[in-house]
């Protein structure tokens, strides 16, 4: 079995734009498997074929495809000529010594010109398998499904399917910039936007040299994990400690957290526009911390004209932790570090900051100069998977 047949779902609904989305998906699969023995990746009548070389192990390729957005499911496939005898013989050959308590055959005809209808083909192939293997046929809950796809010039067959991540191909929905704290929430938010086809730039605010470099090392690890889903990432490291110090010297303690967040949003806005991103992304959840009340979210969001996307806004912590665990970011996020949220944080932050008080506090700060300097000094690191 020398191929993998990849199926997409949401892309199929795209009408006249479908070829463009398919092209994106094909390019992303090529990039994700570029260091493996994959001979070709090509679109075929509502699906994509990944042609394996002799040294390409299915387990390794499967692991890569399971993180390529836009893929609904996929399976290792064999091919045969459009002839029932040849299809049945090829299936029996590749079944080899496999055993299963029950099976069924499922046939789809992409080309309706084949003279037999799908149920007739299923009965013919299924009967030959039953005769040769002695397996029980179960049409409702089979332990194995032999899927056969009849195309215009050949047929593919698979024994079961693996699930893909779904969503839309990376790069099909433009660029966004995500404020990546190093905690549990923001990596999940970034991943969710990747799943919707966005290229996600990662923006991290740190307080070195006031605090250690631990938070920077943590977000580098998170960036590496997230890059396995979008293949290319940029991480922007913004020194924020001096800006926090200026806020502490000028503003009332209860307002500091809101002022910090508004500065972060402005700086992320500047970086986003410079690199072609059309929205900001955060891991904020309503009511989770003092800065995430509806009142404070509104005031923080007003610091930018860009849309702020909050994909986790209605989730609870248990749901977010479960998703972070599935992605592989949770264990990294809970590593102890010293991030900028721990520096100069008041004991009793305002939960409903008044706009007039925020405006008054910001009027005593050189906001534009602070934002311009921090954005210009941001360090940029690039990540690639499997390679840059």
C-alpha positions, 0 to 999 in steps of 0.5 A: 500500500504505497499511498495515503488518501486524504479527505477534507470536509469544510473545504468541499463547501467553498464553491468557486474558491475550492481549488485555491483552498485545496492548493493551500492544503496540498502545499501544507502537506508537502511542507509538513512531510518535506523531510520524509520519503514522500514522492508526491502530494497531488489533488485527486477528484475531491481528495488528496493523494500522498504517494509514499516512497519505500522508506516512508513509515506510515506511523511517521507520516500519520503523525504529521498529517494529524496536525495539518489543518484542513484534513478531515480524515486519511488512511493508508491506501492501495490502488488498483485498476477499475476492475472488480477482479483486480480490486478484490485481489489487491484488497485480499493481498494487502489484508494478508494475515490480518484478523477482525471479528467483523467487517463491511465494505463501503464504496464511493463512486467519484465517477458515476460512469462505472456500470455498477452502483455502489451497493452492488460493488459492496456486495461483490467485494464483500462476498469475496472477502467473506469467502476468502477470510471467513469473517462476519459481515456487520453493516452497523458496527463493523470492527473493520471498514474496507473503504473503496473509492472508484475514481475515473481511471483507478480505484483506491482502497483503505482499511480504516481511517485516522482523524485529521484536525479539521478546520481550514488550511493554514494561510487561507484566512490571513494573519493575526498576532496573538499575545502569548503569555506562557500560561495555559490559555493563550497557546490554546487560543493561538491554536484555535486561530490556526485551525481557522486557517490563520497564520499566527504571529506570537507576541510575548511580553517579558520583564527581563532584566527585572526578572529572569529569562525563564518566561522567554525560554518557556514561550520558545518551547510553546512556539516550537509546539505550535509551529508543528501545526502551522509549520512556520512561526514568528515570535516577537519578544517585547521587553516590558519591565521598564514600561511597567516601572513607569506605570508604577511611578505615575498611576494609582495601584488599582489601575496598573493591570488595566494600564499594562494590558492597554500598553500590551495591546497597543504594542501588539497592534504596532507589531501586527500592522508592521507584519500584515496581521489584521487582528489581535488574539488573546486567551482572555476568558470572561471573569477569569481574572480581574482584568477580564471582567466585561468592563475591563475587557471593553476598556482594554479593547478600546486601545486598538482599532484592530479586532481583538479575537478571544476564541476562549472567551466562553470556556471554563478552565477545565475545558481549556486545560483538557485542550492544552493537554491534547495539544501538548502545551499544558506541561510546558505552560505549568512550568514555573517561571517569572513573567511580567504579570508577577512584576509590580502587580497590585494586591487589589486590582480594579475589576471595573476600571472607570474610563475617566480614571484610565484616561487621566492616568494615561495622560501622565505617561508618554504613551506614544513614545513608550509604544513606539520604542518597545515595538521597535526594540522587539526581538524576532525569532523564527521557527520552522517544522520540520525545518526552516 
